[in-house]
Each structure stands twice: as C-alpha cells, then as structure tokens.
Amino acid sequence: MDSEFTAADPELTHDPFAAIDVDIDAFEEVLETLPFHIQVVTLEHLDDLQEIRIIYGYPLVFNQGGKMIKREDVRVTKRDVQHVRDKIGGFRADWRAGINGTLHRFAGVPNRYDSLVGVVIRLARAIPGIAEPLRPYLEGDGSIMLVGSPGTGKTSLLRDVVRVIADTKGQACVAVDTSNEIGGDGDVPHPSLGDALRVQVGVPSRQGEVLRMVIANLTPEVLVVDELGYHGNDVQHIETCSRRGVKVLATLHGETLRDVVHNPAFWPLVGNVRLDERRRVSDTVFKMALELHGKGQWVLYPDLQAAVDRVLLDKVPEGVKLGIWT
C-alpha cells in the first residue's frame, strides 16, 4: 500500500547529508584488526563501504552501498578469522563485539558447535546534523517511533536524534543501548551522543529489565531505545513509561507503518488493534511515526492514531515527506 503525502515545510527539505563529513568513524582502528593482505584489499573498496564479510572458506566480500562485491582472488582462511577474533578480544554471549570508543560492530558467525567461522564487520558513520530536519518535532511533545528496514539508517538517525534532544535535556535524555549499537563499545559513549546519559544492556534479553530500572531509578524525561520489540518484555515497559508522561523515541523493524500495525508484537504500541474488527481499542503509545525509506528520505505521520485507523480500514495514511526525494 503506497503512502499519500502532503507537501513538506519548505525549510525542512534541505539535504541533511549536504556538507557533512560522512567518513567512516575511526576506520584506521578497524584496519588494524584485519590481516595485512585483507587490509590492502579493503583499501580498494572504500567507496560507500558498509560491511566487510570475512567468512572461512568463502571469498572476501565487501558491501558497498548495498551491493555485495565478491573478491574471488581472496579466499578467507581460518587463520584470517582467528586473527580478527584475537585483535578484538573475542565476542560476547550475543556474538557481538566492538572497539572501545568507536561505533563499529563485529558480528561473529558460529558453526553448529559454537566455534567461530566468520566475522561480519558493520562499519558505522557518525553523521552530525542528519536529524536537524526533525528538530521541530523532536523538541515538541509526544513520543515518536522510527520505522525502517535494515540498511535505511535507523540507528544513525537515532544517534543524532539523541544529540538534538540532549542539547536541551542533557542527562534527562537517557539512551538504553542494547549491544552498544547507539553509543559504541566502552564505558564512555561515543561523543556523537552529546550530553545524553547512555545506559548499556549487557545481554539483549535483559532490555526490558534495564528499561524498568531506568524508569524507576533515573527519572528520564526522554527515553531512547533501539530495536524495540525483540528483547524480553520491552514493549510492555515502554507502554508503561509513555503512559507515565515520559517521552519515548524508539526504532522498530518494518518497511512501512502498515508492517507495524500488522505485527502482533507491536500491537500494544499502536492501540491494541483488533485486526478482525479493523479497529484499535486504546490510544497509541506514540504520537507520531517516522518511516525511513532510505538515507535522508523520510515520511512523517504527525497524527499516528489517525494513520493507524486508516491502515486498519485499508486506506492510505496521510504523511509528510521530509528530507530529499529525487
């Protein structure tokens, strides 16, 4: 189902990526984790480099702008994989690791015996200013959900959203950071978060538990969460938090708002919908929703309740295009 759009405010249609340095964050530290021959090859693939895939028995693969580039001339060995593991110091229980002070993510690939056979390195970019077109909405009242599929820039946008809010809220803006996706590895978060307070979650399944602790002990005015709905009972705690007057900004997986409305895991957030009756039975937890269709291409639904009602009636929700669309 396509979305119906109204004209965006002209002052919000500038390119959020223009004149912004989007070089890979601390890339030299990533290079140092690689075997020398892979370092040399990697330097040939820097253009829009997003991932490096080092999987035993396979060719080396680079994800450049969503296109997988396979290097048949570089076959990955066990020694290559072990080299990366030793350089980063191993993996946590969730098969993730990082480099202190950076935003990059190392994901381990296990075999059936839980032995490491590969590493996927997801390269992060801190993009200060990307959330500026959203500032009027971020500084207003009401919670906002960010909806997007993998690769649309949800976490990069959320990171700068934290910075914008922390400009005025400081440590009253609390980012609950599961697997260190938002603020990177180490006890001190990446400086791109500004003055926000980052609370780490050691094991993803404990995200709900950590959310409960944050609500009870840290009295946040704004709570920021990445990848809601997949870790324990986090949806329940977010619902409680929002109903207590705390502003919530959270990312959810889905290509469109329709995907969220039709996902049972998210029903408590969108009014406890009754699909068979094509209605919701309560208010939505979030006031607005933002769909991410690509880097710098967003659709805002300023009245989420009205948008959900239209989706339930199989009608086109009314949205506002933000960013640059070509």
Order of alpha helices (4+ residues) and beta strands (2+ residues): beta-alpha-alpha-beta-beta-beta-alpha-beta-beta-beta-alpha-beta-alpha-beta-beta-alpha-beta-alpha-beta-alpha-beta-beta-beta-beta-alpha-beta
